[in-house]
Amino acid sequence: MDSSNFSFAGLPLLAWIPLLPLIGAFLNLTFGRWLSFSQRTSHTIAIASVVGACGLACWLVFGPLVFQFKNGGDPVFGVSIEQQVYTWIEVGSFKTQLAFRLDTLSAVMILIITFVGSWIHIYSIGYMHKESEVSYSRYFGYLNLFMGAMLILVLAANLPVMFIGWEGVGLCSFLLIGFWFDNDSYATAGRKAFVVNRIGDFAFLLGMFLLYWAVKGVSPEDMATAAAEKLRSGGAEQIAHAKQQLVAYFGADPQADITQLLAQLKTQVASVAQARGSLDFANLANPAMAPAYMSPFWGTERLAAAAGILLFIGACGKSAQLPLYVWLPDAMAGPTPVSALIHAATMVTAGVYMVVRLSFMYSCSTTALAVVATIGLLTALAAAFMAFAQTDLKKVLAYSTVSQLGFMFVAVGTGNWVAAIFHLGTHAFFKACLFLGAGSVMHGMEHGGSQTPGDITTMGGLRKHMPITRITFAVSCLAIAGIFPFSGFWSKDEILAGAWSVHPPGWPDWYPKILWGGLVIAALGTAFYMWRLYFLVFSGDERSDAAKKAHESPRSMTSALVVLAFFATVGGLIGLPHLHGVHLPGFTHALADWLEPVTSQSWQMPNAADIRTIHGEAADATTLVLMGIALSIGALGIGLAWMFYGRGPSPSLGRLVANGPLEPLYEASRNKLWVDEIYDAAFVRPFRAAARGLYEIVDRFIIDTVAVNGTAFVIGLFGRVSRWVQNGQVQRYLAGLVIGAAAMFLISDCHQHPTFSYVLDGDQLELHGEPGAGVIGATSKIHWDIDGDGKPDRDVNGNLLEGPDIKTRWGNNEGGAVTMFVDDPISQRTEKYTQAIKEESK
């Protein structure tokens, strides 16, 4: 679609959606400190920026995008609004635009993020009112920054821009979790989130690089040809629609035949693909890319398996899946609204969104999807088990988030993309309500004088003191437990039904049933621990004076709870199951129809003619039975929770877990399966020991002691000696001169002993003398006694044979020896050296 008119102040409208919160962050984080913003000014700027982004998102989604969707989109852009800000990177064949795309998938995400985020901002007014003005501005600045980063992530038109938002939410999680950094444990929790996410982000980068390596050889012309062939295979109706759109958007000739039409289409597709650049999601989804994804990478596995698993590891970091989930429970160190923002609508859903966004690639590798589904199932079960025995209110909700994310990854792992996004949306409402409800409870307990406001063992009876919080909390607990007709029932049922009926190529027939069975157990656990939490907080009698004195939270907090509880109730009506015998209004299937243009509908097989759809329609009886089982499981979990905790902690349960048969399981759950302790022993302590060793040996000894301090010591010592000598006293200079001269004489007398070498060739004798080493060795004179009379010989002219190198005739010599005399003119001493001459020494 031509979106050139969608701009404001020279920037595309899509860019303003994340830019508005970023402007709010800039104002609060800079001028908030310098100008000492009041609390009213700080939260007004923050809330206005997010509400403005929400309003702009609603206008673009329910206006131009819905119009496109109803009219089938155009043949080049599909159902989307694409806008480029500028060319960000262009190196060789690699080109990346700073571009944003609003399609039906990103539309769902921005509506959830901005709507839920707006209410979290409003709720924060009452929750954070005790903070100083500077701290208050910093808090709302961080919230806005988080919102801007998440909106960049979901609106990104390509992987590199997505990575900007991906890293942005990681940074903001560090800032918000460690907001109260004066508390060392809170600061440590922030660092833990940052470090664990860096592990996943490294794998994400590897997956992105691998994708570029795989598809960089596909040209825009190849993509254009593939798009034209896909259109041709769609039949006359699709060609007619494409012709209509080409005429409307690109000025094609209405009288053109099919050949001219396809040529026009190919020209437009090639031009747009070239402009989009590398790693653009629309280009990556082009049918021409499928052979690259299905090419062998290792053994019989496709490249899509390697790239998909690497990218999923990145998702494990952001979305807290095994084994990188350990940061999320500790994220409770931040303010409670931060927990709601991170856990409900933003950061933790990024991994699920990324996998759905790349569904065209994941549908090429059921191996990658098997990994995703298996990790999701194990995470759902492990996190549910860990939540059973937790006594911190927010920790229970944290493990609940980890478990629910496991459900979403099982959904995407079975190709049930719509169910994953559906549960992501319903979870955003009921989990945000639960976290904000937890904050309301803690707020009331603090006013009651509690020093441990999050300890659920000190609560009880709060239904009498906090009625609005109690009702909204109960609604959200019913939703997450999967009770009819609340939203969680419909979305969780979609995941369970999808896991039961899916048949991915290459999977054993029984494995989907294993996934379904595991999720049923996890759903039972979810209902049990969530209603255990509800009963311990609101039911029974008060178990502390603080609980007796607690009171309802202010309207700014309870209004957000009411709105979120309402959507947690009715939000599931857009995703009701398809029943052949029941005709429901169209809006009850709106989400599936809405997401169809951006999700893969079939498994990618080597033979293009062999098309296998991902999900078929199950029989009505099967659908109703599965719904009944899901509802029964939720009801059973609530019943068990009421039996043990309905009137407060049950004495019978206490006997079971204290020296009883359930004690080992209780201890394992209370200690969170000792995962943190295992990580500490396996990774943290060895790393610290290695770091300590490097610090002591390399840093302190080699660098500091030897290189830095050693050099400084030598130079300092030389300076001190120099200062002692160069002091301006002539007497001392003379004394040094005398001492130096004496040393010279000493050195000259300590040279090595003289020697010489010879070569006897027939009757010719060549001699080479060496007077010895030393300072004055070069001034020594050498004379020779060759005839053996003990005196220096003379030549025919009567002069002494002198010099280190001579050549003479070797005649009869008594004893056959030569003597070399060395005269030292300074010490007036003569040394001599005698050596026998042997004829065989030639």
Salt bridges, closest charged atoms under 4 A:
GLU82 OE1 - ARG101 NH2 3.28
GLU82 OE2 - ARG276 NH2 2.54
ASP103 OD2 - ARG357 NH1 2.62
GLU167 OE1 - ARG198 NH2 3.48
ASP201 OD2 - ARG198 NH2 2.42
ASP201 OD1 - LYS318 NZ 3.27
ASP280 OD1 - ARG101 NH2 2.80
ASP330 OD2 - LYS192 NZ 2.68
GLU542 OE2 - LYS464 NZ 3.19
GLU542 OE2 - HIS465 NE2 2.75
GLU617 OE1 - HIS580 NE2 3.33
GLU667 OE1 - ARG670 NH2 2.78
ASP676 OD1 - LYS192 NZ 3.09
ASP680 OD2 - ARG685 NE 2.74
GLU696 OE2 - ARG692 NH2 2.91
GLU696 OE1 - ARG700 NH1 3.44
ASP749 OD1 - ARG829 NH1 2.75
ASP761 OD1 - LYS842 NZ 3.35
ASP763 OD2 - ARG809 NE 3.74
GLU766 OE2 - LYS807 NZ 3.81
GLU770 OE2 - HIS768 NE2 3.93
GLU802 OE1 - HIS783 NE2 3.89
ASP805 OD1 - HIS768 ND1 2.44
ASP823 OD2 - HIS783 ND1 2.99
